[in-house]
Amino acid sequence: MVDMEKAEGQTSVGDEITLREEILKQRDAGAAEFNAYIMHTNKSLTERTLQFLSDFRRAETV
């Protein structure tokens, strides 16, 4: 879908602000779906990422 939507592809980001901007940029470029793959390098970072994605989804669907 990334190629069809003419989005840039995979993104690796560091903080919540940057991740939010990247997700919104992909949406604004026409991407209709978003899938996240979390690299399990650190348990607390994984939990932080999952919490961000959950909060983001909830905020965007309201």
Number of C-alpha atoms within 10 A of each C-alpha: 11 15 9 8 14 12 16 11 10 9 9 11 12 8 11 14 9 12 17 14 12 15 16 13 14 19 15 11 13 14 18 11 9 10 5 11 7 12 10 10 8 9 9 10 13 14 13 14 19 14 12 16 16 11 11 14 11 10 9 7 6 5
